[in-house]
């Protein structure tokens, strides 16, 4: 079947789904929802067409074929012939500032002699399983936020709000985007000093994404979206620490539950503060718990505003930095990662502003998030202190796992503009491994199982 016939068949099937669900009380109008299947929008709500300048191409399904030579141990770059179109540096950043965030511009100001952005052709590579598309279309007509916005209902398996009307709806798309049903990873976190010296923290993680499982609904998961079991392997002074997290949806109704196994004490204890601006233990105090995956956890301390869409230069198709031929010493440099291993492209993003509510506390008084329209991943975040100054800038460098298919982080970089340090998290290079087809029993994610994992 040719690509055009496949899309025509898919369009007919999706239109049938849409007609069925829009007979109920629609959360977007029937006319709006039809845009998800009539060729205007992609099934996940991105603009299917390119831009007028021709610098952003139309979405044609993303990566739908596995490149020759692919192995699960090293995802091959599907665009090896792409050359750098141009490079943004401190000397010409003003020419491109309109399509950069204030935080990105601030990085050039902080590191004028070493920082640059190599810009490549835009490749709209994001692709997902058909069921993720089908349920996103259905969810558009039924999903709604719960009172207070601390969760949602009447949605299944996929993003709940492909056509968002407010900031929280866009954020919930990020929190529930499909990355797989289960994930096994051994990954590295590095927090170099301002001078560039570093030690590697290697951790093993087992993750069960409950909401992404086939057949799951917002109601059937019993308020638990994700189970995560993480064990530190290196360095020796941290080895053996094990963390268990039950990531809840409505964290006001039921706060995130967390436990930690300490090998020195040989016991499991509750960890009540694994939330909000609590520092992550593996990141040398440079990253808060709710910065991981760019943003996670409870949404209640901020007022969320959906600003709209814009074109921006963002990290994308990061196959080079994920290539295991490169060592950590090739990636890690003082102040920021090696820019020659990073790829930026022009894409449309959703901009969401988060401002701290009066009467609540957080070290970030304001946060600006930019979400890739094709994957709903927060790919860029500007984080401001309570004086209104930019403090940290976060980037998520993603790749498409074309055998699943899904879009996942290859590396997160969190740059602290005030102290000259940064964190590289989730690196997929030396000593790492992963699998996205494991079968995990739920009782693997209990305090008793945590105790057993700590004693292995």
Secondary structure by P-SEA (a helix, b strand, c coil): ccaaaaaaaaaaaaaaaaaaaacccccccccccccccccccccccccccccccccccccccccccccccccccccccccccccccccccccccccccccccaaaaaaaaaccccbbbbbccccccccccaaaaaaaaaaaacccccccccccccccccccccccccaaaaaaaaaccccccbbbbbbbbbbccccccbbbbbbbbbbbbccccccccccccccccbbbbbbbccccccccbbbbbbcccccccccbbbbbbbcccccccccccccccccccccccccccccccccccccccccccccbbbbbbccccccccccccccccccccccccccccbbbbbbbbbbbbbbbcccccccccbbbbbbccccccccbbbbbcccccccbbbbbbcccccccbbbbbcbbbbbbccccccccccccccccccccccccccccccaaaaaaaaac
